[in-house]
Amino acid sequence: MTLAYENHKYLEVMCFLNDISERFPDAISLASGRPVKGLLDVNAAGDYIKVFAEHYANKTEKSTSAVLSLINQYGSTAGIINDIVSEYLLQIELVECEEDNILLTNGAQESMAICLTSLFTEGDVLLALDPAYVGITGLAKINNIDIQYVSASPRGLDIEKVKEAIENCKRSGLRAKAIYLVPDFYNPIGPSMTLEQRVAIIELCKREGIYILEDSPYRQFRFEGRDIPSMFSIDDEGWVIYLGTFSKTLSPGVRMGYLLHKSSSHQQVTRDMPSLISEFTKVKSFISVNTSQIAQAIVGGYLLSAGGSLKNALNTVCNEYKVRRDTLDTRLLKNTLKNISWFTPEGGFFISLRCPFEFKEEDALICAKEYGVIAVPLSFFSESSQFNNYIRLSYSYASLENLETGIDRLSNFLRDNLYNAAN
């Protein structure tokens, strides 16, 4: 069978991560990037729909019953809770983003698909850190979009490496069209970009005419250190496209994300120069028609009931994640494994572990089958070999007991491999 795209290891990773838990159901998973629990109470979904229906009825001067019928139908491609999301962004991000600059999507994954489909033409290149989230690199491969990888250190972004990648594109007669970044608690490694790095990369992309795809699934989960402004809030010339999600905060089940883009303060949106969001909306209409209005009503009703902000509720969740991160960190220290090091982030879901030997797919399978713990090779996310001896561990979903047991089991695997390497 001939496919429209070339097969690539990234296209196997998502399936592997989903399948390995089913193949080894008794193994403790330290692989999943799932939230420990969403804020959304599924039993109250009907109540949230009613809250939103009343809000939308007042806004549109329709009856509540008419709004409920509307929610049950196809609807506006751009979304129906844009005003509520705009208020939410103002409260939680301190960012003014008008309704017309917001597109509701089926999770951040659809946002990525829309950006790649809309922005890239022949000769355009996506810049991505190495390692990178396979959700977007896999999509780029499927769309036959060239990727120029920017070598990252275990501490994250190196601006000079980005400059080198841009020059490499030029020398090859190609154009760097956009760079994909996760500035806050970068998946899969864990560190965050400093304010200075954010400003520098925006200035560089402005000079080079390169869009920044700022993916922000973990921004709300900082439990140490000071908040750093989003790149979207710093940018005033329309180079940053923000990919947000409610999957990690409210519930993965609602599959709700959003795309933000504001036009340059120096340009007016005209017929000849339409807004990116209006163009993204056209593209979305051919991908998914519209985002589930039932899901939007649930999210909108929840936000209205919470006064537009999730800060207080997320503080409690952040405390839980901090306890989980500290439990994982303490258990690693307790096992006192020689030549094993790791980076402990100030938030997010992941810790990256460095070993003196390689940890690849076959090692992950042995770990799951023989030691009863599932961990992710960082090589899954990397185009190079520099991260072949790294392991990504997630502390977001496992219980405290399972975290401790899982680290003990992983430590047994590491200890055995350290012994074998020494002999």
C-alpha positions as CSV (number, residue, x, y, z in Angstrom):
1,M,0.0,0.0,0.0
2,T,1.3,3.4,-0.9
3,L,0.8,6.2,1.6
4,A,1.0,10.0,1.1
5,Y,3.7,10.2,3.8
6,E,6.9,8.4,4.6
7,N,6.8,6.2,7.6
8,H,8.8,7.5,10.6
9,K,9.5,6.4,14.2
10,Y,7.5,9.3,15.5
11,L,4.4,7.8,13.9
12,E,4.8,4.7,16.1
13,V,5.5,6.4,19.4
14,M,1.9,7.4,20.2
15,C,0.6,3.9,19.6
16,F,3.5,2.4,21.6
17,L,2.7,4.6,24.6
18,N,-1.0,3.7,24.4
19,D,-0.4,0.0,23.8
20,I,2.3,-0.8,26.3
21,S,0.0,-0.1,29.3
22,E,-2.6,-2.6,27.8
23,R,0.1,-5.2,27.1
24,F,1.4,-5.0,30.7
25,P,-1.6,-4.0,32.8
26,D,0.1,-5.0,36.1
27,A,3.0,-2.7,35.5
28,I,3.0,0.7,37.2
29,S,3.1,3.5,34.5
30,L,5.4,6.4,35.0
31,A,4.9,7.2,31.3
32,S,1.5,8.9,31.0
33,G,1.2,12.6,30.8
34,R,-2.3,12.5,32.1
35,P,-3.5,14.9,34.8
36,V,-4.1,13.3,38.1
37,K,-7.6,14.4,38.0
38,G,-9.5,17.1,36.2
39,L,-11.4,19.9,37.9
40,L,-14.5,19.0,36.0
41,D,-17.1,16.9,37.8
42,V,-18.8,14.8,35.1
43,N,-21.8,14.3,37.2
44,A,-22.4,18.1,37.1
45,A,-22.0,18.4,33.3
46,G,-25.8,18.9,32.9
47,D,-25.7,21.8,35.4
48,Y,-22.8,23.5,33.6
49,I,-24.7,23.2,30.3
50,K,-27.7,24.9,31.9
51,V,-25.5,27.7,33.3
52,F,-24.0,28.3,29.9
53,A,-27.4,28.1,28.2
54,E,-28.8,30.9,30.4
55,H,-25.7,33.0,29.8
56,Y,-25.9,32.6,26.0
57,A,-29.7,33.2,26.1
58,N,-29.1,36.5,27.7
59,K,-26.3,37.4,25.3
60,T,-28.3,36.5,22.2
61,E,-31.8,37.4,23.4
62,K,-32.9,33.8,22.7
63,S,-34.9,31.5,24.9
64,T,-33.0,28.9,27.0
65,S,-34.8,26.1,25.1
66,A,-33.7,27.6,21.8
67,V,-30.1,27.8,23.0
68,L,-30.2,24.1,24.2
69,S,-31.4,23.1,20.7
70,L,-28.6,25.2,19.2
71,I,-26.0,23.5,21.4
72,N,-27.2,20.1,20.1
73,Q,-26.6,21.1,16.5
74,Y,-23.7,22.0,14.2
75,G,-22.5,25.5,15.0
76,S,-20.1,28.3,14.5
77,T,-16.7,27.0,13.5
78,A,-14.9,29.7,15.6
79,G,-16.8,28.7,18.7
80,I,-19.5,29.8,21.0
81,I,-17.7,30.4,24.3
82,N,-15.1,32.8,23.0
83,D,-16.3,35.6,25.3
84,I,-15.9,33.4,28.3
85,V,-12.4,32.2,27.3
86,S,-11.5,35.8,26.7
87,E,-12.4,36.6,30.3
88,Y,-10.6,33.5,31.5
89,L,-7.4,34.6,29.7
90,L,-7.6,38.0,31.2
91,Q,-7.9,36.6,34.7
92,I,-5.4,33.7,34.5
93,E,-2.9,35.1,32.0
94,L,-3.5,38.8,32.5
95,V,-3.7,38.9,28.7
96,E,-6.3,41.0,26.8
97,C,-7.5,38.8,23.9
98,E,-10.7,39.8,22.1
99,E,-13.2,37.2,21.1
100,D,-12.3,37.5,17.4
101,N,-8.8,36.5,18.2
102,I,-9.8,33.2,19.6
103,L,-10.5,29.9,17.8
104,L,-11.9,27.0,19.9
105,T,-10.4,23.6,18.8
106,N,-10.7,19.9,19.5
107,G,-7.7,19.9,21.9
108,A,-4.3,21.4,21.2
109,Q,-3.6,18.6,18.8
110,E,-6.1,20.0,16.3
111,S,-4.6,23.5,16.9
112,M,-1.2,22.1,15.7
113,A,-2.9,20.5,12.6
114,I,-4.6,23.8,11.7
115,C,-1.3,25.7,12.1
116,L,0.7,23.3,9.9
117,T,-2.0,23.1,7.3
118,S,-2.5,26.9,7.1
119,L,1.0,28.2,7.3
120,F,3.3,25.9,5.4
121,T,3.9,25.7,1.7
122,E,6.6,24.0,-0.4
123,G,10.0,25.0,0.8
124,D,8.8,26.0,4.3
125,V,10.5,24.4,7.3
126,L,9.3,23.8,10.9
127,L,12.0,24.5,13.5
128,A,11.6,22.2,16.6
129,L,13.8,21.5,19.6
130,D,15.5,18.1,19.8
131,P,13.9,16.4,21.7
132,A,10.4,17.6,20.8
133,Y,6.8,16.6,21.5
134,V,6.1,13.9,18.9
135,G,2.5,15.2,18.4
136,I,3.7,18.0,16.2
137,T,6.7,16.4,14.6
138,G,4.6,13.4,13.7
139,L,2.0,15.7,12.2
140,A,4.7,17.5,10.2
141,K,5.9,14.2,8.8
142,I,2.4,13.2,7.8
143,N,2.1,16.6,6.0
144,N,5.5,16.2,4.3
145,I,6.8,19.3,6.0
146,D,10.5,19.5,6.5
147,I,11.8,19.8,10.1
148,Q,15.0,21.5,11.1
149,Y,15.9,20.3,14.6
150,V,17.5,22.6,17.1
151,S,19.7,20.8,19.5
152,A,18.6,21.4,23.1
153,S,20.6,20.8,26.2
154,P,19.0,19.1,29.3
155,R,18.4,22.7,30.5
156,G,16.4,23.6,27.3
157,L,16.8,26.2,24.6
158,D,20.0,27.7,23.2
159,I,19.4,30.8,21.2
160,E,22.6,30.4,19.2
161,K,21.5,27.0,18.1
162,V,18.2,28.5,16.8
163,K,20.2,31.0,14.8
164,E,22.3,28.2,13.3
165,A,19.2,26.3,12.3
166,I,17.8,29.4,10.6
167,E,21.0,29.9,8.6
168,N,21.1,26.2,7.7
169,C,17.6,26.6,6.2
170,K,18.8,29.6,4.1
171,R,21.9,27.8,2.8
172,S,19.6,25.0,1.7
173,G,17.3,27.4,-0.2
174,L,14.5,26.8,2.3
175,R,12.6,29.1,4.6
176,A,12.1,28.6,8.4
177,K,8.4,29.4,8.6
178,A,7.7,28.7,12.3
179,I,9.3,27.4,15.4
180,Y,7.5,25.2,17.9
181,L,8.2,25.8,21.6
182,V,6.9,24.7,25.0
183,P,8.3,27.6,27.1
184,D,6.8,26.4,30.4
185,F,8.0,23.0,31.7
186,Y,9.1,21.8,28.3
187,N,7.8,18.3,27.4
188,P,9.8,15.9,27.4
189,I,12.6,17.3,29.5
190,G,11.0,19.6,32.0
191,P,12.8,23.0,32.2
192,S,11.3,26.5,31.4
193,M,12.6,29.3,29.3
194,T,13.8,32.4,31.1
195,L,12.3,35.8,30.5
196,E,15.5,36.8,28.7
197,Q,15.3,33.7,26.4
198,R,11.6,34.5,25.6
199,V,12.4,38.1,24.7
200,A,15.5,37.1,22.7
201,I,13.6,34.4,20.6
202,I,10.8,36.8,19.9
203,E,13.2,39.5,18.7
204,L,15.0,37.0,16.5
205,C,11.8,35.6,15.0
206,K,10.6,39.2,14.4
207,R,13.8,40.0,12.4
208,E,13.6,36.8,10.4
209,G,9.8,36.7,9.8
210,I,9.3,33.4,11.6
211,Y,6.1,32.6,13.6
212,I,6.4,31.1,17.1
213,L,4.0,28.3,18.0
214,E,3.8,28.7,21.8
215,D,2.3,25.4,23.1
216,S,1.3,25.9,26.7
217,P,-0.3,22.8,28.3
218,Y,1.6,23.0,31.6
219,R,1.8,26.7,32.2
220,Q,-0.8,26.6,35.0
221,F,1.1,24.0,37.0
222,R,3.9,26.0,38.5
223,F,4.5,25.2,42.2
224,E,7.9,26.8,42.7
225,G,9.6,30.0,41.5
226,R,8.0,33.1,40.0
227,D,5.6,33.1,37.1
228,I,7.2,34.1,33.8
229,P,5.1,36.0,31.2
230,S,3.9,34.0,28.3
231,M,5.5,34.8,24.9
232,F,2.1,35.7,23.6
233,S,1.7,38.4,26.3
234,I,5.2,39.8,25.5
235,D,4.8,39.9,21.7
236,D,3.1,43.0,20.3
237,E,3.7,42.4,16.6
238,G,1.7,39.2,15.9
239,W,4.6,36.7,15.6
240,V,3.4,34.4,18.5
241,I,0.5,32.0,17.9
242,Y,-0.7,30.6,21.3
243,L,-1.9,27.0,21.6
244,G,-3.9,26.5,24.9
245,T,-5.9,23.6,26.3
246,F,-8.4,22.7,29.0
247,S,-7.4,19.0,28.8
248,K,-4.8,19.3,31.5
249,T,-6.9,21.5,33.8
250,L,-10.6,20.8,33.4
251,S,-10.6,17.3,31.8
252,P,-8.9,15.5,28.9
253,G,-12.4,14.1,28.1
254,V,-13.8,17.5,26.9
255,R,-11.0,17.6,24.2
256,M,-11.1,21.4,24.3
257,G,-8.3,23.7,23.1
258,Y,-7.9,27.1,21.7
259,L,-5.8,29.1,19.3
260,L,-4.9,32.7,19.9
261,H,-3.4,35.2,17.6
262,K,-3.5,39.0,17.7
263,S,-2.6,41.1,14.7
264,S,0.3,43.5,14.8
265,S,-0.3,46.7,16.6
266,H,1.2,48.3,13.5
267,Q,-1.1,46.7,11.0
268,Q,-4.8,46.8,10.5
269,V,-6.8,43.7,9.5
270,T,-8.0,44.3,5.9
271,R,-9.4,42.3,3.1
272,D,-6.0,42.0,1.6
273,M,-4.4,41.2,5.1
274,P,-7.0,39.1,7.0
275,S,-6.4,37.9,10.5
276,L,-4.7,34.6,11.0
277,I,-7.6,33.5,13.2
278,S,-10.1,34.0,10.4
279,E,-7.8,32.0,8.1
280,F,-7.4,29.3,10.7
281,T,-11.2,29.2,11.1
282,K,-11.6,28.5,7.3
283,V,-9.1,25.6,7.6
284,K,-10.7,24.2,10.7
285,S,-14.1,24.1,8.9
286,F,-12.6,21.4,6.6
287,I,-10.9,19.5,9.4
288,S,-13.7,19.2,12.0
289,V,-16.5,21.5,10.9
290,N,-16.8,22.9,14.5
291,T,-15.8,22.0,18.0
292,S,-18.4,20.1,19.9
293,Q,-20.9,22.7,21.2
294,I,-21.9,20.3,24.0
295,A,-18.3,20.2,25.2
296,Q,-18.1,24.0,24.8
297,A,-21.2,24.5,26.9
298,I,-19.8,22.3,29.7
299,V,-16.5,24.2,29.7
300,G,-18.2,27.6,29.4
301,G,-20.7,26.7,32.2
302,Y,-17.8,25.6,34.5
303,L,-15.9,28.8,33.9
304,L,-19.0,30.9,34.5
305,S,-19.7,29.0,37.7
306,A,-16.0,29.6,38.8
307,G,-16.2,33.3,38.1
308,G,-14.1,33.0,35.0
309,S,-10.9,31.9,36.8
310,L,-9.4,28.5,37.7
311,K,-6.6,29.9,39.9
312,N,-8.0,28.9,43.3
313,A,-8.9,25.4,42.2
314,L,-5.6,24.9,40.4
315,N,-3.6,25.9,43.5
316,T,-4.9,22.8,45.2
317,V,-4.0,20.7,42.1
318,C,-0.5,22.2,42.0
319,N,0.1,21.3,45.6
320,E,-0.8,17.7,44.7
321,Y,1.7,17.7,41.8
322,K,4.4,19.2,44.0
323,V,3.9,16.4,46.5
324,R,4.1,13.8,43.7
325,R,7.2,15.4,42.2
326,D,8.9,15.5,45.7
327,T,7.9,11.9,46.3
328,L,9.5,10.8,43.1
329,D,12.6,13.0,43.7
330,T,13.0,11.7,47.3
331,R,12.6,8.1,46.2
332,L,15.3,8.5,43.6
333,L,17.6,9.9,46.2
334,K,16.8,7.1,48.6
335,N,17.8,4.5,46.1
336,T,21.2,6.2,45.8
337,L,22.1,4.9,42.3
338,K,25.6,5.9,41.3
339,N,26.1,7.8,38.0
340,I,22.3,8.5,37.7
341,S,21.3,12.2,37.6
342,W,18.1,14.0,36.9
343,F,16.6,17.5,36.4
344,T,13.9,18.5,38.9
345,P,11.6,21.1,37.3
346,E,9.6,23.8,39.2
347,G,6.4,22.6,37.7
348,G,4.8,20.6,35.0
349,F,4.4,16.8,34.8
350,F,7.9,15.4,33.9
351,I,11.4,14.6,35.2
352,S,14.2,13.5,32.9
353,L,16.7,10.9,34.2
354,R,20.2,10.5,32.8
355,C,21.8,7.1,32.8
356,P,25.4,5.9,31.9
357,F,23.9,3.4,29.4
358,E,21.3,3.6,26.7
359,F,17.6,3.2,27.3
360,K,15.6,2.4,24.2
361,E,12.4,0.7,23.2
362,E,13.6,-2.8,23.9
363,D,14.7,-1.6,27.4
364,A,11.3,-0.1,28.0
365,L,9.7,-3.4,27.1
366,I,12.1,-5.3,29.5
367,C,11.4,-2.8,32.2
368,A,7.6,-3.3,31.8
369,K,7.7,-7.1,31.5
370,E,10.4,-8.1,33.9
371,Y,10.4,-5.2,36.5
372,G,6.8,-4.1,36.4
373,V,7.3,-0.4,35.6
374,I,6.7,1.6,32.5
375,A,9.1,4.4,31.6
376,V,9.6,6.3,28.4
377,P,12.9,6.5,26.4
378,L,13.7,10.1,25.7
379,S,15.1,8.8,22.3
380,F,11.4,8.5,21.3
381,F,11.3,12.3,21.1
382,S,14.8,12.9,19.6
383,E,16.1,12.9,16.0
384,S,19.7,12.5,17.3
385,S,21.5,10.1,19.5
386,Q,22.3,12.6,22.3
387,F,19.4,11.6,24.4
388,N,19.6,7.8,24.0
389,N,20.6,7.4,27.7
390,Y,17.8,9.5,29.1
391,I,14.4,8.4,30.5
392,R,11.3,10.5,30.8
393,L,9.3,10.0,34.0
394,S,5.9,11.4,34.7
395,Y,4.7,12.0,38.3
396,S,1.3,13.5,37.3
397,Y,-0.9,10.5,37.2
398,A,0.4,7.7,39.5
399,S,-0.7,7.5,43.1
400,L,1.9,8.3,45.8
401,E,2.2,4.6,46.6
402,N,2.6,3.7,43.0
403,L,5.2,6.4,42.5
404,E,7.3,5.0,45.3
405,T,6.9,1.4,44.2
406,G,7.4,2.3,40.6
407,I,10.7,4.1,41.4
408,D,11.9,1.2,43.5
409,R,11.2,-1.1,40.5
410,L,12.9,1.2,38.1
411,S,15.8,1.4,40.4
412,N,16.1,-2.3,40.4
413,F,16.3,-2.3,36.6
414,L,18.9,0.5,36.7
415,R,20.9,-1.2,39.4
416,D,21.0,-4.4,37.4
417,N,22.1,-2.6,34.2
418,L,24.7,-0.6,36.1
419,Y,26.1,-3.9,37.5
420,N,26.1,-5.5,34.0
421,A,27.8,-2.4,32.5
422,A,30.5,-2.6,35.2
423,N,31.1,-6.3,34.5
